[in-house]
């Protein structure tokens, strides 16, 4: 159970095309621009109107989709997926899109998010005779669709979606149809665009820019889009009074050139940095940001504080994110390989180091050490989000509660552990207002507050809140 639940915990990216002769090629470029959302595995499934065919593997987009592999992917519709590594959740069989064949037709699924009732649904389905081929919660939807008693495919999908709890952005493709679904709380970003007469769907709008797609709108919470030869239709499979986009998309995960709910990610992060400068005024000589997701906030802090922004840290771009490495040992080594301090910038200087979050503390401790080893006289750490005290149940690998350094330590205790001269977190109110919103503003803040938009099932809680 422990490994199973951990394996469901994934932050991913999805991309889909309907009605374009170069659907697979467009999907390749779209997935490449979403590579930051997952580096463990990737796949593309295409439809030529008669059959579904897929290519997938463990590795980066450029590694899996060679020239020979792309020759196999011919069709006018495609869905693709990038996935990142989690402990116990790897393996070729879990790489998406998942592709299923049966006498009544084929079905391909790509999913970003995490179902909090996946285990209870699996148990129910297995007692009814289902045999699961993967440890991914994505497969649950395929079984629910196939077991639905409705004759119409649209009704079967809506009925299956209504049984799911948690965060999900789904692409569902058959030989002659592409369906797009977002959970009733809208926890994950998902946007619709067009390229001529073709429709394109992506986790982030940055994927539209690389292939010249015109943005149309965001997918609405609880919405099911059906795209086929007749065009596009929209249906509502669920209604929720609580909209709850994941705040960490703005803080960390999404690319700065993406827009989510009409808010540019770079602008949001820059505003967080500006608010930090007001909440945490510091006498310093230079401001630097931890590449890459903290650069925007650092620029905002420097601008508001009137302190020069400098490139005090350099990232080795050929090392993946330490936040999503599968073991503590690899995280430690990854931080050492990932960043270097620029001595010429920080030596003899009082440095404000801006970062987006502190999860386990490993990265922050190492970076403070790097800066001081390079001659910084003081290192003041400012974080453009509040302390992460609670795990995420919706698909971001923020560890078990016992691994979250802020879950049982004060700000002062964290400061001592990371070796900083001072440590300040952005307030919850400041973070929300940085996005131009008052109050909650329709965001999921569960990892900060412990208040989640959905029910969390006991078997999931058992793992995430384990102690010792």
C-alpha positions in Angstrom: 0.0 0.0 0.0 2.8 2.4 1.0 4.6 2.1 -2.3 1.3 2.0 -4.2 0.1 5.3 -2.9 3.5 7.0 -3.4 3.5 5.8 -6.9 0.3 7.6 -7.7 1.8 10.9 -6.7 2.8 12.6 -9.9 2.9 16.1 -11.5 2.7 15.8 -15.2 2.0 17.5 -18.5 -0.5 16.7 -21.2 -0.9 17.9 -24.8 -3.5 16.9 -27.5 -4.3 17.7 -31.1 -7.4 17.0 -33.2 -7.7 17.6 -36.9 -4.2 18.3 -38.1 -2.1 16.3 -40.6 1.0 16.8 -38.5 -0.6 15.9 -35.2 2.3 13.8 -33.9 4.9 16.4 -34.7 2.9 19.2 -33.1 2.5 17.0 -30.0 6.3 16.3 -30.0 7.0 20.1 -29.8 4.2 20.6 -27.3 5.6 18.0 -25.0 9.1 19.4 -25.4 7.8 22.7 -24.1 6.2 20.9 -21.1 9.3 18.9 -20.3 9.7 20.8 -17.0 6.6 19.1 -15.7 8.2 15.6 -15.9 11.4 14.0 -17.0 10.9 10.3 -16.2 8.8 9.2 -19.1 6.8 10.3 -22.2 4.5 9.0 -24.8 2.3 9.8 -27.8 -0.7 8.0 -29.1 -2.1 8.9 -32.6 -5.3 8.1 -34.4 -5.7 7.9 -38.2 -9.5 7.5 -37.8 -9.3 3.7 -37.9 -6.7 2.6 -35.3 -4.8 4.0 -32.4 -1.0 3.5 -32.3 1.4 4.6 -29.6 5.1 5.1 -28.8 6.3 5.6 -25.3 9.3 5.1 -23.1 11.3 6.1 -20.0 13.3 9.2 -20.7 13.1 12.7 -22.2 11.0 13.7 -25.1 14.1 14.0 -27.4 15.4 10.6 -26.3 12.1 8.7 -26.9 10.9 10.3 -30.1 13.6 9.6 -32.5 13.2 10.1 -36.3 12.4 6.4 -36.7 9.8 6.5 -33.8 8.1 9.5 -35.3 7.7 7.7 -38.6 5.4 5.3 -36.8 3.1 8.0 -35.6 0.9 9.0 -38.5 -2.6 10.4 -38.1 -4.6 13.6 -37.7 -5.2 13.3 -34.0 -2.8 12.7 -31.1 -2.4 12.9 -27.3 0.9 13.1 -25.4 2.2 13.0 -21.9 5.3 13.8 -19.9 5.7 12.2 -16.4 8.2 12.7 -13.6 9.8 10.1 -11.2 8.3 9.1 -7.9 9.5 6.4 -5.5 7.8 3.2 -6.5 5.9 4.7 -9.4 8.3 4.2 -12.2 8.4 1.6 -14.9 7.5 1.4 -18.5 4.0 0.2 -17.8 3.1 3.4 -16.0 4.3 5.7 -18.8 1.4 7.4 -20.4 -0.7 7.7 -22.5 -2.2 4.4 -21.5 -3.6 2.5 -24.5 -6.3 -0.1 -24.3 -7.6 -2.3 -27.1 -10.9 -4.3 -27.1 -13.4 -5.7 -29.6 -15.6 -2.6 -29.2 -12.7 -0.2 -30.0 -9.6 1.3 -28.6 -9.1 3.9 -25.9 -6.1 6.1 -24.9 -5.8 8.1 -21.7 -3.4 10.9 -20.6 -3.8 12.3 -17.1 -2.3 15.1 -15.0 -3.3 15.0 -11.3 -4.0 12.4 -8.6 -7.2 10.7 -7.5 -7.7 10.6 -3.8 -10.2 7.7 -4.0 -8.2 5.6 -6.4 -7.6 2.8 -4.0 -11.2 2.4 -3.0 -12.2 2.4 -6.7 -9.6 -0.1 -7.5 -10.8 -2.4 -4.8 -14.3 -2.1 -6.0 -13.4 -2.7 -9.6 -11.2 -5.7 -8.7 -14.0 -7.4 -6.8 -16.0 -7.0 -10.0 -13.3 -8.8 -12.1 -11.1 -6.0 -13.3 -7.4 -6.7 -13.7 -5.1 -3.7 -13.5 -2.0 -3.6 -15.6 -0.3 -0.6 -14.0 0.0 1.0 -10.5 -1.2 4.3 -11.9 -4.5 5.8 -10.9 -5.1 6.8 -14.5 -6.1 3.2 -15.4 -9.1 3.5 -13.0 -10.9 5.7 -15.4 -10.5 3.2 -18.3 -12.1 0.5 -16.3 -14.9 2.7 -15.1 -15.7 3.7 -18.7 -15.7 0.1 -19.9 -17.9 -1.0 -17.1 -20.4 1.8 -17.4 -23.9 0.6 -18.4 -24.6 3.5 -20.8 -24.7 2.8 -24.5 -23.4 6.2 -25.6 -19.7 6.9 -25.1 -20.2 10.5 -23.9 -22.6 9.3 -21.2 -20.2 6.5 -20.2 -17.4 9.0 -19.8 -19.5 11.4 -17.8 -20.7 8.7 -15.6 -17.1 7.4 -15.0 -15.8 11.0 -14.3 -18.6 11.5 -11.7 -17.1 8.7 -9.6 -13.6 10.3 -9.4 -12.5 12.4 -6.5 -9.3 14.6 -6.5 -7.4 16.4 -9.1 -7.5 15.4 -12.8 -7.0 16.9 -16.2 -7.8 14.1 -18.7 -7.3 13.6 -22.4 -9.4 10.6 -23.6 -9.0 9.6 -27.3 -10.8 6.9 -29.4 -10.4 6.3 -33.1 -12.8 9.1 -33.9 -13.1 11.4 -31.0 -11.0 13.4 -28.5 -12.5 14.2 -25.1 -11.1 16.7 -22.6 -12.1 16.7 -18.9 -11.2 18.8 -15.9 -12.1 18.0 -12.3 -14.9 20.0 -10.6 -12.5 22.2 -8.6 -10.2 22.9 -11.5 -7.1 21.9 -9.5 -4.9 21.5 -12.6 -4.4 24.0 -15.4 -5.7 23.1 -18.9 -6.2 25.3 -21.9 -7.8 25.1 -25.3 -6.4 26.6 -28.5 -6.7 26.4 -32.3 -4.3 26.1 -35.2 -6.3 26.8 -38.3 -9.2 24.3 -38.2 -7.4 22.0 -35.7 -8.0 22.1 -31.9 -5.2 21.9 -29.5 -5.2 21.3 -25.7 -2.3 21.7 -23.3 -1.5 21.8 -19.6 0.2 25.2 -20.1 -0.2 27.9 -22.7 3.6 28.0 -23.2 3.1 24.8 -25.3 0.8 26.8 -27.6 3.5 29.4 -28.4 6.1 27.0 -29.7 3.7 25.7 -32.4 1.8 28.9 -33.2 -1.5 27.9 -31.6 -4.0 30.6 -30.9 -5.3 30.5 -27.3 -9.1 30.3 -27.0 -9.9 29.8 -23.4 -9.2 27.7 -20.3 -11.1 24.5 -19.7 -13.7 25.1 -17.0 -14.0 23.0 -13.8 -16.3 20.1 -14.3 -16.4 20.5 -18.1 -16.2 17.8 -20.7 -15.2 18.8 -24.2 -16.0 16.5 -27.1 -14.0 17.1 -30.3 -14.8 15.1 -33.5 -15.5 15.5 -37.2 -18.6 17.5 -36.3 -16.6 20.1 -34.4 -16.4 20.9 -30.7 -19.2 20.6 -28.1 -19.1 21.3 -24.4 -21.0 19.5 -21.6 -20.9 19.9 -17.9 -20.5 16.6 -16.0 -20.2 18.1 -12.6 -20.8 21.4 -10.8 -18.7 22.7 -7.9 -19.2 25.8 -5.8 -15.5 25.8 -4.9 -12.9 26.6 -7.5 -9.4 25.7 -6.3 -6.5 26.1 -8.8 -3.3 24.7 -7.3 -1.3 27.7 -6.0 2.0 25.8 -6.5 1.4 26.1 -10.3 2.0 29.9 -9.8 4.7 29.5 -7.2 6.9 26.7 -8.7 5.7 24.3 -11.4 4.5 26.3 -14.4 6.8 28.0 -16.8 7.0 31.8 -16.4 5.7 32.4 -20.0 2.5 30.5 -19.3 -0.8 32.1 -18.4 -3.1 30.4 -15.9 -6.7 31.7 -15.4 -5.7 34.8 -17.2 -2.7 35.5 -14.9 0.8 35.4 -16.3 3.1 33.2 -14.2 6.1 35.5 -14.4 4.0 38.5 -13.4 2.5 36.6 -10.4 6.0 35.6 -9.2 7.4 39.1 -9.7 4.5 40.5 -7.6 5.2 37.9 -4.9 8.8 39.2 -4.8 7.6 42.8 -4.5 5.3 41.9 -1.6 8.2 40.1 0.1 10.3 43.3 -0.1 7.6 45.0 1.8 7.1 42.2 4.4 10.8 41.5 4.7 12.9 44.7 4.3 16.6 43.8 4.6 19.8 45.8 4.4 21.8 44.1 1.8 24.2 44.7 -1.2 22.8 42.3 -3.8 19.7 40.2 -4.5 19.9 36.9 -6.3 17.4 34.2 -7.2 17.6 30.4 -7.2 17.3 29.4 -10.9 15.0 29.0 -12.6 11.6 29.3 -10.9 12.7 31.9 -8.4 14.2 34.4 -10.8 11.0 36.3 -11.4 10.4 36.7 -7.6 14.0 37.8 -7.1 13.6 40.5 -9.8 10.5 41.7 -8.1 12.2 41.9 -4.7 15.2 43.7 -6.0 13.0 46.2 -7.9 10.8 47.0 -4.9 13.7 47.1 -2.4 16.0 49.2 -4.6 18.8 46.6 -4.3 20.7 45.5 -7.4 19.7 42.1 -8.8 22.7 40.0 -9.8 23.2 36.5 -11.1 24.8 35.1 -7.9 23.9 31.5 -8.7 24.3 29.6 -12.0 22.4 26.5 -12.8 23.7 23.4 -14.7 20.8 23.0 -17.0 21.6 19.3 -17.7 20.6 18.2 -14.2 16.9 17.7 -13.4 15.0 19.3 -10.6 16.2 18.2 -7.1 12.7 18.6 -5.8 11.5 15.6 -7.8 14.5 13.2 -7.4 13.3 9.9 -6.1 15.5 9.5 -3.1 17.1 11.7 -0.4 20.6 10.5 -1.4 20.0 11.5 -5.0 18.5 14.9 -3.9 21.7 15.6 -1.9 24.0 14.8 -4.8 21.7 16.6 -7.2 21.9 19.9 -5.3 25.7 19.7 -5.4 25.7 19.1 -9.2 23.0 21.5 -10.0 24.1 25.0 -8.8 27.3 27.1 -8.5 27.8 30.4 -6.8 29.4 33.3 -8.7 32.2 34.4 -6.4 32.7 37.6 -8.3 29.2 38.7 -7.6 28.7 37.6 -3.9 32.2 37.8 -2.4 32.2 40.4 0.4 28.5 41.1 -0.1 25.4 40.9 2.0 23.2 38.7 -0.1 19.4 38.3 -0.2 18.7 34.9 -1.6 15.2 34.5 -3.0 13.7 31.1 -3.4 10.1 29.9 -4.1 9.7 27.4 -1.4 11.3 25.2 1.3 10.2 21.6 1.3 12.7 19.4 3.0 15.4 22.0 3.6 18.1 20.1 1.7 18.4 22.5 -1.2 18.2 25.7 0.9 20.9 24.5 3.3 23.3 23.6 0.4 22.7 26.9 -1.4 23.4 29.0 1.7 26.6 27.0 2.1 27.5 27.6 -1.5 27.1 31.4 -1.2 29.0 31.6 2.1 31.8 29.4 0.7 32.0 31.9 -2.2 32.6 34.7 0.2 29.2 36.1 1.0 29.4 37.9 4.4 25.6 37.4 5.1 22.9 35.3 3.4 19.3 36.3 4.1 16.8 33.8 2.7 13.4 35.1 1.7 10.8 32.6 0.4 8.0 33.8 -2.0 5.4 31.4 -0.5 4.3 30.5 3.1 5.8 27.5 4.9 4.7 24.2 3.4 3.4 22.3 6.4 1.1 19.7 4.8 1.4 17.2 2.0 -0.3 17.5 -1.3 -2.9 14.8 -2.2 -3.5 16.1 -5.7 -0.3 15.2 -7.6 2.6 17.2 -6.4 5.3 15.2 -4.6 5.6 17.3 -1.4 6.5 14.2 0.5 5.0 12.8 3.7 4.3 15.1 6.5 7.3 13.9 8.5 9.6 15.0 5.6 8.2 18.5 5.4 10.6 20.6 7.5 8.0 23.3 8.3 5.5 20.7 9.6 7.1 20.6 13.1 9.7 23.3 13.1 9.4 27.1 13.6 10.9 29.6 11.2 13.8 30.2 13.6 14.5 26.5 13.8 14.5 26.2 10.0 16.8 29.2 9.8 19.3 27.5 12.1 19.1 24.3 10.1 19.8 25.9 6.7 22.5 28.2 8.2 20.9 31.5 7.0 21.5 34.9 8.8 17.7 35.5 8.5 14.7 33.7 7.0 11.4 35.1 6.0 8.4 33.5 4.3 5.8 35.4 2.3 2.5 35.6 4.2 -0.5 33.7 2.9 -2.4 36.9 2.4 0.5 38.5 0.6 0.8 35.5 -1.8 -2.9 35.5 -2.7 -2.9 39.3 -3.2 0.2 39.1 -5.4 -2.1 37.3 -7.9 -4.6 40.2 -7.7 -7.0 38.3 -5.6 -8.6 38.9 -2.2 -9.2 36.1 0.3 -8.8 32.6 -1.1 -9.5 33.8 -4.6 -10.3 30.3 -5.9 -7.0 28.6 -5.1 -6.1 25.4 -3.4 -3.9 26.3 -0.4 -4.0 22.9 1.3 -0.2 22.4 1.5 0.0 25.7 3.4 -3.2 25.6 5.5 -4.2 22.0 5.8 -7.6 22.9 4.4 -8.3 20.8 1.3 -11.1 21.3 -1.3 -12.0 17.6 -1.4 -12.5 14.8 1.0 -9.3 12.9 1.7 -9.7 9.1 2.0 -8.4 7.2 5.0 -6.0 5.0 3.1 -4.4 8.0 1.6 -4.1 9.8 4.9 -2.5 6.7 6.4 0.5 7.1 4.2 1.0 10.8 4.0 0.6 11.5 7.7 2.8 8.6 8.9 5.3 9.5 11.6 8.6 7.8 12.3 
